[in-house]
Amino acid sequence: MDVLERIKEQVESHPILIYMKGTPQLPQCGFSSRAAQALQACGVEFAYVNVLTDQEIFQNLSRYANWPTFPQIYINGELIGGCDIILELYQKGELKKMLEQAVQKPEGNEATK
């Protein structure tokens, strides 16, 4: 599978996904650490990809969303931004709402046959 297809699949498979250097428990850069802490403080589960352990993603993620830096946070398949944007949303109280909406299961929307 092409790396851009793999990234697309990851982004679309998780309601909340952070591409970061390291892991939420052991971040390897300050920006990734602060972004992961903001996500964790919201109390909503999220997925992560450690770009330091996947060189293909590390080298090509910037091509996927035209965003040159790490971390990159996606909510419902859409790039929200990096550390600064996430921290701003967190401080305004908007991040938690966004994350909670992303993980809510729609009710009563079952397709009719």
N, CA, C and O atoms as a MOPAC input file, in Angstrom:
PM7 MOZYME 1SCF
protein

 N      0.84100 1    -1.17400 1     0.00000 1
 C      0.00000 1     0.00000 1     0.00000 1
 C      0.89300 1     1.24700 1     0.00000 1
 O      1.87100 1     1.32200 1     0.74400 1
 N      0.54500 1     2.21200 1    -0.83600 1
 C      1.25500 1     3.47200 1    -0.90000 1
 C      1.16900 1     4.17900 1     0.44800 1
 O      0.15700 1     4.06300 1     1.13800 1
 N      2.21300 1     4.90900 1     0.83300 1
 C      2.25200 1     5.55200 1     2.14600 1
 C      1.13100 1     6.58500 1     2.29900 1
 O      0.56900 1     6.71400 1     3.38700 1
 N      0.79900 1     7.31500 1     1.24900 1
 C     -0.27900 1     8.30700 1     1.35300 1
 C     -1.63500 1     7.62500 1     1.53400 1
 O     -2.50800 1     8.14900 1     2.22600 1
 N     -1.81000 1     6.47100 1     0.91800 1
 C     -3.04300 1     5.68900 1     1.12300 1
 C     -3.09700 1     5.17500 1     2.56000 1
 O     -4.15900 1     5.15300 1     3.18200 1
 N     -1.94900 1     4.76600 1     3.07700 1
 C     -1.88200 1     4.27100 1     4.45700 1
 C     -2.22400 1     5.39800 1     5.44400 1
 O     -2.95700 1     5.17700 1     6.40900 1
 N     -1.70000 1     6.58600 1     5.20500 1
 C     -2.01500 1     7.74100 1     6.05300 1
 C     -3.50100 1     8.03800 1     5.97900 1
 O     -4.14400 1     8.25800 1     7.00500 1
 N     -4.04800 1     8.04600 1     4.77900 1
 C     -5.48300 1     8.32300 1     4.59800 1
 C     -6.32100 1     7.30800 1     5.36800 1
 O     -7.29900 1     7.67400 1     6.01900 1
 N     -5.94300 1     6.04200 1     5.29700 1
 C     -6.66600 1     4.99300 1     6.01400 1
 C     -6.59000 1     5.21300 1     7.53100 1
 O     -7.58800 1     5.05400 1     8.23300 1
 N     -5.41800 1     5.57300 1     8.02700 1
 C     -5.26100 1     5.83400 1     9.46600 1
 C     -6.13800 1     7.00600 1     9.89700 1
 O     -6.84500 1     6.92400 1    10.90100 1
 N     -6.08800 1     8.08300 1     9.14100 1
 C     -6.83700 1     9.30000 1     9.47500 1
 C     -8.34300 1     9.02500 1     9.47100 1
 O     -9.07300 1     9.51600 1    10.33200 1
 N     -8.79500 1     8.24600 1     8.50700 1
 C    -10.22700 1     7.97500 1     8.37900 1
 C    -10.70700 1     6.87900 1     9.33300 1
 O    -11.90800 1     6.76100 1     9.57600 1
 N     -9.79600 1     6.08600 1     9.86900 1
 C    -10.17400 1     4.98400 1    10.75200 1
 C    -10.30500 1     5.38400 1    12.21800 1
 O    -10.83200 1     4.61300 1    13.02000 1
 N     -9.83800 1     6.56800 1    12.57600 1
 C     -9.84300 1     7.00500 1    13.97700 1
 C    -10.50300 1     8.37300 1    14.08400 1
 O    -10.13100 1     9.29900 1    13.36300 1
 N    -11.48400 1     8.51000 1    14.98100 1
 C    -12.12600 1     9.81600 1    15.12500 1
 C    -11.15400 1    10.89900 1    15.57400 1
 O    -11.30500 1    12.06400 1    15.20600 1
 N    -10.15200 1    10.51600 1    16.37100 1
 C     -9.14100 1    11.46600 1    16.84700 1
 C     -7.78400 1    10.78900 1    16.69800 1
 O     -7.56600 1     9.68900 1    17.20500 1
 N     -6.87400 1    11.46300 1    15.99700 1
 C     -5.55900 1    10.87800 1    15.73400 1
 C     -4.50400 1    11.96900 1    15.80800 1
 O     -4.66600 1    13.04400 1    15.23200 1
 N     -3.42900 1    11.68600 1    16.51700 1
 C     -2.29100 1    12.59300 1    16.56800 1
 C     -1.07200 1    11.87900 1    16.00900 1
 O     -0.72600 1    10.78100 1    16.44300 1
 N     -0.41900 1    12.52300 1    15.03100 1
 C      0.88200 1    12.08500 1    14.55200 1
 C      1.88000 1    12.88400 1    15.36700 1
 O      1.87800 1    14.11400 1    15.33200 1
 N      2.72900 1    12.18600 1    16.09700 1
 C      3.61700 1    12.86500 1    17.03300 1
 C      4.97800 1    12.19900 1    17.08400 1
 O      5.15900 1    11.07000 1    16.62800 1
 N      5.92600 1    12.91900 1    17.64700 1
 C      7.24500 1    12.35000 1    17.89800 1
 C      7.19700 1    11.70900 1    19.27900 1
 O      7.11200 1    12.39700 1    20.29600 1
 N      7.25300 1    10.38600 1    19.29700 1
 C      7.14100 1     9.63100 1    20.53300 1
 C      5.72500 1     9.15800 1    20.75200 1
 O      4.95100 1     9.02100 1    19.80500 1
 N      5.39000 1     8.91000 1    22.00000 1
 C      4.05800 1     8.43800 1    22.36800 1
 C      3.48100 1     9.40100 1    23.40700 1
 O      4.22400 1    10.19500 1    23.98400 1
 N      2.17600 1     9.34500 1    23.65500 1
 C      1.61600 1    10.21800 1    24.69800 1
 C      2.27200 1     9.99200 1    26.06000 1
 O      2.41300 1    10.93200 1    26.84400 1
 N      2.67100 1     8.75200 1    26.34500 1
 C      3.30900 1     8.43600 1    27.61700 1
 C      4.78700 1     8.81500 1    27.63800 1
 O      5.34100 1     9.08900 1    28.70300 1
 N      5.42600 1     8.83300 1    26.47700 1
 C      6.85000 1     9.13500 1    26.37600 1
 C      7.11800 1     9.99000 1    25.13000 1
 O      7.72200 1     9.52100 1    24.16500 1
 N      6.66300 1    11.24100 1    25.16200 1
 C      6.86900 1    12.11700 1    24.00300 1
 C      8.34700 1    12.42900 1    23.80500 1
 O      9.11900 1    12.48700 1    24.76200 1
 N      8.72500 1    12.62600 1    22.55000 1
 C     10.12700 1    12.87400 1    22.22300 1
 C     10.39500 1    14.31000 1    21.77000 1
 O     11.49200 1    14.61600 1    21.30200 1
 N      9.39900 1    15.19300 1    21.90800 1
 C      9.63100 1    16.61100 1    21.65800 1
 C      8.59600 1    17.40400 1    22.44000 1
 O      7.51700 1    16.90000 1    22.75100 1
 N      8.93100 1    18.63900 1    22.75100 1
 C      8.06500 1    19.48000 1    23.57300 1
 C      6.71800 1    19.76100 1    22.94400 1
 O      5.70200 1    19.76400 1    23.63800 1
 N      6.69100 1    20.00100 1    21.62700 1
 C      5.42500 1    20.29700 1    20.96000 1
 C      4.49200 1    19.09100 1    21.00400 1
 O      3.30200 1    19.22600 1    21.28700 1
 N      5.04200 1    17.91000 1    20.72300 1
 C      4.23300 1    16.69000 1    20.79600 1
 C      3.75000 1    16.46200 1    22.21800 1
 O      2.60800 1    16.05100 1    22.42700 1
 N      4.60200 1    16.72100 1    23.19200 1
 C      4.24200 1    16.54000 1    24.59000 1
 C      3.07100 1    17.43600 1    24.97900 1
 O      2.10000 1    16.97000 1    25.57600 1
 N      3.16200 1    18.72400 1    24.63900 1
 C      2.09600 1    19.66400 1    25.01300 1
 C      0.78400 1    19.34600 1    24.30900 1
 O     -0.28400 1    19.44300 1    24.91300 1
 N      0.85500 1    18.96700 1    23.03500 1
 C     -0.36700 1    18.63600 1    22.29600 1
 C     -1.02200 1    17.38500 1    22.88000 1
 O     -2.23800 1    17.35100 1    23.06800 1
 N     -0.22400 1    16.36200 1    23.16600 1
 C     -0.75800 1    15.12700 1    23.74100 1
 C     -1.35400 1    15.39100 1    25.12300 1
 O     -2.39600 1    14.83100 1    25.46300 1
 N     -0.70600 1    16.23600 1    25.91700 1
 C     -1.23600 1    16.57000 1    27.24700 1
 C     -2.59200 1    17.26000 1    27.13700 1
 O     -3.48900 1    16.98800 1    27.93500 1
 N     -2.75000 1    18.14600 1    26.16400 1
 C     -4.03500 1    18.83100 1    25.97700 1
 C     -5.11300 1    17.82200 1    25.60000 1
 O     -6.23200 1    17.89000 1    26.10800 1
 N     -4.78100 1    16.88500 1    24.71000 1
 C     -5.74900 1    15.84900 1    24.33200 1
 C     -6.10900 1    14.99500 1    25.54100 1
 O     -7.28500 1    14.72000 1    25.77700 1
 N     -5.10700 1    14.57400 1    26.30700 1
 C     -5.34300 1    13.73600 1    27.47700 1
 C     -6.18600 1    14.46400 1    28.52000 1
 O     -7.03800 1    13.85200 1    29.16400 1
 N     -5.95600 1    15.75600 1    28.68900 1
 C     -6.69300 1    16.53300 1    29.68600 1
 C     -8.18300 1    16.61300 1    29.37200 1
 O     -8.99500 1    16.89400 1    30.25400 1
 N     -8.53500 1    16.36900 1    28.12400 1
 C     -9.94500 1    16.40200 1    27.73500 1
 C    -10.66900 1    15.11200 1    28.09200 1
 O    -11.89700 1    15.06000 1    28.04100 1
 N     -9.92600 1    14.07000 1    28.45200 1
 C    -10.53500 1    12.82900 1    28.91500 1
 C    -11.19400 1    11.99600 1    27.83800 1
 O    -12.06400 1    11.17900 1    28.13900 1
 N    -10.80100 1    12.18300 1    26.59300 1
 C    -11.38300 1    11.43300 1    25.48100 1
 C    -10.27300 1    10.58300 1    24.86500 1
 O     -9.15700 1    11.06100 1    24.66200 1
 N    -10.58300 1     9.32600 1    24.57200 1
 C     -9.58100 1     8.44300 1    23.98000 1
 C     -9.20600 1     8.93000 1    22.59200 1
 O    -10.04200 1     9.44000 1    21.84600 1
 N     -7.92800 1     8.76200 1    22.26100 1
 C     -7.44800 1     9.12900 1    20.93500 1
 C     -6.36200 1     8.15400 1    20.51500 1
 O     -5.72100 1     7.50800 1    21.34400 1
 N     -6.17300 1     8.06700 1    19.21800 1
 C     -5.12700 1     7.21300 1    18.66100 1
 C     -3.90100 1     8.07100 1    18.36500 1
 O     -4.00000 1     9.29000 1    18.22500 1
 N     -2.75600 1     7.42300 1    18.27300 1
 C     -1.54400 1     8.15000 1    17.93100 1
 C     -0.66800 1     7.30400 1    17.01900 1
 O     -0.76500 1     6.07700 1    16.99700 1
 N      0.18700 1     7.98600 1    16.26800 1
 C      1.21200 1     7.34000 1    15.46300 1
 C      2.52700 1     8.00900 1    15.83000 1
 O      2.66000 1     9.23000 1    15.75000 1
 N      3.48900 1     7.20100 1    16.23100 1
 C      4.82500 1     7.68900 1    16.53700 1
 C      5.58700 1     7.77900 1    15.22100 1
 O      6.00700 1     6.76000 1    14.67300 1
 N      5.76500 1     8.99300 1    14.71500 1
 C      6.41000 1     9.17100 1    13.41300 1
 C      7.89400 1     8.81600 1    13.44000 1
 O      8.50200 1     8.61500 1    12.38900 1
 N      8.47300 1     8.73900 1    14.62200 1
 C      9.88800 1     8.38400 1    14.71900 1
 C     10.13100 1     6.90200 1    14.46900 1
 O     11.25800 1     6.50100 1    14.17900 1
 N      9.09700 1     6.09200 1    14.57500 1
 C      9.24800 1     4.65000 1    14.33600 1
 C      8.75800 1     4.24500 1    12.95100 1
 O      8.80200 1     3.06400 1    12.60700 1
 N      8.29600 1     5.19700 1    12.15500 1
 C      7.81300 1     4.90600 1    10.80000 1
 C      8.35400 1     5.98300 1     9.86900 1
 O      7.72800 1     7.02600 1     9.68100 1
 N      9.51900 1     5.72300 1     9.29200 1
 C     10.19000 1     6.72400 1     8.46000 1
 C      9.37700 1     7.11300 1     7.22900 1
 O      9.44100 1     8.26100 1     6.78800 1
 N      8.61400 1     6.17700 1     6.66800 1
 C      7.77600 1     6.51800 1     5.51300 1
 C      6.76700 1     7.59500 1     5.88100 1
 O      6.59400 1     8.56300 1     5.13900 1
 N      6.10600 1     7.43800 1     7.00600 1
 C      5.14300 1     8.44300 1     7.44400 1
 C      5.87900 1     9.72900 1     7.81400 1
 O      5.43800 1    10.81600 1     7.44200 1
 N      6.97600 1     9.62500 1     8.52900 1
 C      7.75500 1    10.80300 1     8.92100 1
 C      8.11600 1    11.64300 1     7.70300 1
 O      8.02300 1    12.87000 1     7.74200 1
 N      8.52600 1    10.99000 1     6.62600 1
 C      8.98900 1    11.69700 1     5.43300 1
 C      7.85400 1    12.16300 1     4.53200 1
 O      8.06600 1    13.05800 1     3.71300 1
 N      6.65700 1    11.59200 1     4.64800 1
 C      5.59000 1    11.89300 1     3.69400 1
 C      4.33900 1    12.54500 1     4.27500 1
 O      3.48100 1    12.99500 1     3.51700 1
 N      4.21400 1    12.60700 1     5.59100 1
 C      3.00300 1    13.16900 1     6.17900 1
 C      2.78000 1    14.61400 1     5.74600 1
 O      1.63900 1    15.02700 1     5.53800 1
 N      3.84400 1    15.37700 1     5.60800 1
 C      3.68700 1    16.77800 1     5.19900 1
 C      3.07400 1    16.88500 1     3.80400 1
 O      2.40600 1    17.87600 1     3.50700 1
 N      3.28100 1    15.90400 1     2.95300 1
 C      2.67000 1    15.89100 1     1.61600 1
 C      1.17800 1    15.61000 1     1.69400 1
 O      0.40200 1    16.11400 1     0.88100 1
 N      0.77400 1    14.80200 1     2.67600 1
 C     -0.63100 1    14.40900 1     2.78800 1
 C     -1.53100 1    15.60900 1     3.05400 1
 O     -2.55600 1    15.77100 1     2.39300 1
 N     -1.16200 1    16.44200 1     4.00300 1
 C     -2.04200 1    17.54000 1     4.40200 1
 C     -1.42500 1    18.91800 1     4.14400 1
 O     -1.99200 1    19.93900 1     4.53500 1
 N     -0.27500 1    18.94200 1     3.49400 1
 C      0.40800 1    20.19800 1     3.24300 1
 C      0.65500 1    20.95900 1     4.54500 1
 O      0.46300 1    22.17300 1     4.61600 1
 N      1.08300 1    20.22200 1     5.57500 1
 C      1.39500 1    20.79000 1     6.89000 1
 C      2.80300 1    20.30800 1     7.23400 1
 O      3.01200 1    19.10200 1     7.36500 1
 N      3.77100 1    21.20800 1     7.38200 1
 C      5.17100 1    20.79100 1     7.42800 1
 C      5.70300 1    20.27500 1     8.76100 1
 O      6.79600 1    19.71200 1     8.79800 1
 N      4.96800 1    20.44900 1     9.85000 1
 C      5.54800 1    20.14500 1    11.15900 1
 C      4.76300 1    19.07600 1    11.90900 1
 O      3.65500 1    18.70400 1    11.52200 1
 N      5.36600 1    18.59400 1    12.98900 1
 C      4.73800 1    17.65700 1    13.91800 1
 C      4.57600 1    18.36500 1    15.24100 1
 O      5.39400 1    19.22100 1    15.58000 1
 N      3.55600 1    18.04000 1    15.99400 1
 C      2.52300 1    17.03900 1    15.74300 1
 C      1.47400 1    17.55100 1    14.75000 1
 O      1.40100 1    18.74100 1    14.44400 1
 N      0.67000 1    16.60700 1    14.26300 1
 C     -0.49700 1    16.91400 1    13.44700 1
 C     -1.68000 1    16.19800 1    14.08200 1
 O     -1.62000 1    14.99800 1    14.34800 1
 N     -2.75800 1    16.94400 1    14.32200 1
 C     -3.93200 1    16.37500 1    14.97900 1
 C     -5.09700 1    16.38900 1    13.99800 1
 O     -5.42400 1    17.41700 1    13.40400 1
 N     -5.71200 1    15.22300 1    13.84600 1
 C     -6.85800 1    15.05400 1    12.95300 1
 C     -8.08000 1    14.70700 1    13.78800 1
 O     -8.01000 1    13.87700 1    14.69400 1
 N     -9.19500 1    15.34700 1    13.47800 1
 C    -10.47000 1    15.02900 1    14.10500 1
 C    -11.46100 1    14.75800 1    12.98500 1
 O    -11.67300 1    15.59500 1    12.10800 1
 N    -12.06100 1    13.58100 1    13.02800 1
 C    -12.99600 1    13.14300 1    11.99200 1
 C    -12.42000 1    13.31500 1    10.59400 1
 O    -13.09900 1    13.79500 1     9.68700 1
 N    -11.15900 1    12.91700 1    10.42800 1
 C    -10.52600 1    12.93300 1     9.11900 1
 C    -10.00800 1    14.27600 1     8.66600 1
 O     -9.43300 1    14.37800 1     7.58200 1
 N    -10.19600 1    15.31200 1     9.46400 1
 C     -9.79000 1    16.65700 1     9.07100 1
 C     -8.60500 1    17.12200 1     9.91400 1
 O     -8.60600 1    16.98300 1    11.13800 1
 N     -7.59900 1    17.67300 1     9.24500 1
 C     -6.46500 1    18.22700 1     9.96900 1
 C     -6.92500 1    19.45800 1    10.72800 1
 O     -7.42600 1    20.41400 1    10.13600 1
 N     -6.75000 1    19.42800 1    12.04800 1
 C     -7.08900 1    20.57100 1    12.89100 1
 C     -5.88000 1    21.48000 1    13.01600 1
 O     -6.02000 1    22.70300 1    13.01600 1
 N     -4.70600 1    20.90300 1    13.12200 1
 C     -3.49100 1    21.69300 1    13.19700 1
 C     -2.45100 1    21.03100 1    14.06400 1
 O     -2.47800 1    19.82500 1    14.31000 1
 N     -1.52700 1    21.86600 1    14.52200 1
 C     -0.43900 1    21.38300 1    15.35100 1
 C     -0.58300 1    21.83500 1    16.78500 1
 O     -1.68600 1    22.11600 1    17.25400 1
 N      0.52000 1    21.90100 1    17.46700 1
 C      0.54900 1    22.18400 1    18.89600 1
 C     -0.11500 1    23.51900 1    19.23800 1
 O     -0.97800 1    23.56800 1    20.11400 1
 N      0.27300 1    24.59300 1    18.56700 1
 C     -0.24400 1    25.92000 1    18.90800 1
 C     -1.76400 1    25.99700 1    18.77300 1
 O     -2.44500 1    26.55100 1    19.63700 1
 N     -2.28300 1    25.44500 1    17.69700 1
 C     -3.73500 1    25.48400 1    17.46300 1
 C     -4.46600 1    24.65500 1    18.50300 1
 O     -5.49300 1    25.08300 1    19.02900 1
 N     -3.94400 1    23.46700 1    18.80500 1
 C     -4.56900 1    22.59700 1    19.80000 1
 C     -4.57000 1    23.25300 1    21.17200 1
 O     -5.57200 1    23.19800 1    21.88500 1
 N     -3.45400 1    23.87400 1    21.54700 1
 C     -3.39000 1    24.54100 1    22.85000 1
 C     -4.35900 1    25.72200 1    22.91300 1
 O     -4.98400 1    25.95900 1    23.94600 1
 N     -4.48100 1    26.45200 1    21.82300 1
 C     -5.42700 1    27.56900 1    21.79200 1
 C     -6.86200 1    27.06400 1    21.93900 1
 O     -7.64200 1    27.62700 1    22.70700 1
 N     -7.21000 1    26.01200 1    21.21200 1
 C     -8.55300 1    25.43100 1    21.32400 1
 C     -8.80700 1    24.91800 1    22.73700 1
 O     -9.90600 1    25.06700 1    23.27100 1
 N     -7.78000 1    24.31000 1    23.34200 1
 C     -7.90600 1    23.79600 1    24.70700 1
 C     -8.15200 1    24.94800 1    25.68900 1
 O     -9.04300 1    24.86400 1    26.53300 1
 N     -7.37400 1    26.00400 1    25.57900 1
 C     -7.50700 1    27.13200 1    26.50000 1
 C     -8.84900 1    27.83500 1    26.36700 1
 O     -9.35900 1    28.38700 1    27.34100 1
 N     -9.42500 1    27.81900 1    25.16800 1
 C    -10.74100 1    28.43500 1    24.94600 1
 C    -11.88500 1    27.51200 1    25.37800 1
 O    -13.04300 1    27.92700 1    25.40500 1
 N    -11.55600 1    26.25600 1    25.71600 1
 C    -12.58200 1    25.30000 1    26.09100 1
 C    -13.26000 1    24.63700 1    24.90500 1
 O    -14.24500 1    23.91900 1    25.07900 1
 N    -12.75400 1    24.86500 1    23.71600 1
 C    -13.38100 1    24.32300 1    22.50500 1
 C    -12.89800 1    22.92200 1    22.16400 1
 O    -13.63300 1    22.14700 1    21.55200 1
 N    -11.67200 1    22.58700 1    22.55100 1
 C    -11.09900 1    21.29900 1    22.16900 1
 C    -11.90000 1    20.14100 1    22.74100 1
 O    -12.19200 1    19.18100 1    22.02800 1
 N    -12.26000 1    20.21700 1    24.01800 1
 C    -13.00300 1    19.12700 1    24.64800 1
 C    -14.31300 1    18.88000 1    23.92300 1
 O    -14.67600 1    17.72800 1    23.68500 1
 N    -15.02800 1    19.93600 1    23.56600 1
 C    -16.29700 1    19.78800 1    22.83300 1
 C    -16.06800 1    19.11200 1    21.49600 1
 O    -16.81800 1    18.21600 1    21.10700 1
 N    -15.02600 1    19.54500 1    20.79100 1
 C    -14.72700 1    18.95600 1    19.48800 1
 C    -14.42500 1    17.46700 1    19.60700 1
 O    -14.89300 1    16.66300 1    18.80100 1
 N    -13.63700 1    17.10700 1    20.62100 1
 C    -13.25700 1    15.70800 1    20.80500 1
 C    -14.46000 1    14.86500 1    21.20500 1
 O    -14.64400 1    13.75600 1    20.70200 1
 N    -15.27300 1    15.39100 1    22.10700 1
 C    -16.45600 1    14.64400 1    22.54600 1
 C    -17.41900 1    14.42100 1    21.38400 1
 O    -17.99700 1    13.34100 1    21.26200 1
 N    -17.59600 1    15.40800 1    20.54800 1
 C    -18.47000 1    15.25200 1    19.38000 1
 C    -17.90200 1    14.21500 1    18.41300 1
 O    -18.65300 1    13.46700 1    17.78700 1
 N    -16.59000 1    14.17300 1    18.29300 1
 C    -15.95600 1    13.24900 1    17.35000 1
 C    -16.16100 1    11.79600 1    17.74100 1
 O    -16.25700 1    10.92800 1    16.87400 1
 N    -16.22900 1    11.51900 1    19.05000 1
 C    -16.34500 1    10.13200 1    19.47700 1
 C    -17.77800 1     9.70600 1    19.75500 1
 O    -18.02800 1     8.53200 1    20.03200 1
 N    -18.72100 1    10.63400 1    19.68600 1
 C    -20.11900 1    10.26300 1    19.91500 1
 C    -20.61500 1     9.39500 1    18.77100 1
 O    -20.32500 1     9.64200 1    17.60000 1
 N    -21.36400 1     8.38300 1    19.14200 1
 C    -21.96200 1     7.50000 1    18.14700 1
 C    -23.33000 1     8.08500 1    17.76200 1
 O    -24.15400 1     8.35600 1    18.63500 1
 N    -23.56600 1     8.27700 1    16.48500 1
 C    -24.88900 1     8.78500 1    16.09500 1
 C    -25.95700 1     7.74900 1    16.40100 1
 O    -25.79400 1     6.55900 1    16.13100 1
 N    -27.04700 1     8.22900 1    16.97000 1
 C    -28.15600 1     7.32500 1    17.32400 1
 C    -29.31900 1     7.54100 1    16.37900 1
 O    -29.59600 1     8.66700 1    15.96600 1
 N    -30.00100 1     6.45700 1    16.03900 1
 C    -31.19200 1     6.56300 1    15.20400 1
 C    -30.89500 1     6.88200 1    13.75900 1
 O    -31.79400 1     7.29700 1    13.02800 1
 N    -29.66300 1     6.70100 1    13.32400 1
 C    -29.30900 1     7.01000 1    11.93900 1
 C    -29.04600 1     5.73400 1    11.13600 1
 O    -28.30300 1     5.74900 1    10.15500 1
 N    -29.65600 1     4.65000 1    11.55800 1
 C    -29.44700 1     3.39500 1    10.85200 1
 C    -30.05500 1     3.48300 1     9.44800 1
 O    -31.19500 1     3.91500 1     9.27700 1
 N    -29.29600 1     3.07700 1     8.47900 1
 C    -29.76900 1     3.13800 1     7.10200 1
 C    -30.90600 1     2.14700 1     6.90300 1
 O    -30.85600 1     1.02100 1     7.39800 1
 N    -31.91700 1     2.57000 1     6.18500 1
 C    -33.03600 1     1.66400 1     5.88600 1
 C    -32.68400 1     0.83200 1     4.67100 1
 O    -31.96300 1     1.26300 1     3.77000 1
 N    -33.22700 1    -0.38800 1     4.68200 1
 C    -32.89400 1    -1.30500 1     3.58100 1
 C    -34.01900 1    -1.39500 1     2.60000 1
 O    -33.91800 1    -2.11900 1     1.60900 1

